[in-house]
Amino acid sequence: MYFCTFMVFSVFIILSFAFVALILQFDFGTDFFEIDRCLDEGGRWNKDLGTCEHK
């Protein structure tokens, strides 16, 4: 009985963490690849404007 309850609780905790990580990724991680591409191309990321500035 206790093992089953523990398993359900563990699955709930793991799914909760995965859900929070997914929400944070979409909320804060959307610009990551755009910034990385800009820097790889030799540009400079303007944080205030949210754009890539090429020299």
N, C-alpha and C positions, 0 to 999 in steps of 0.2 A: 504494500500500500504506500509506504513512504517513498519507495523508489520511483513509483509512477508519478507521484506528486513532484518529486525532485526533477524528474525528466521533463515534465510539462513546464515547470518553472524555468528550467535551464533553456529550453527551446524558446520560451517567451522572452527571456533576457537577451539571447543571441539575436532573435528577430528584431527586438527593440533597438539594439545597438546598430544593426544593419540598416534599419529604417532611418535612424538619426544620421548615420554616415551618408546615406544616399541623399537626404535632404540637404545636408551641409555641402555636399559635392555640387549639387545643382545651384545652391545659393551663393557659395563663395568660390567655387572652382571653375566657373564658366569662362573666365578670362585667362586662365592659366595657359592654355594652349595658344591663345592669340598672343599673349605676352612672350611666350617662349619662341614662337615663330618670328616675331618682330626682332627679338634679340639675336636669333640665329642668322637673320638676314642683315645684321649689322646696324639695325635701327636703334632708336631709343624710345622707351615706353613713357608716354606722358600720362602720369597717373591722374592728374586733374581732369584732363579731357577724355581719358580712356582711349587714346589713339596711339598709333605708331608713327614716330617721326623719323623719316629717312634723311640722311645727310645729303 
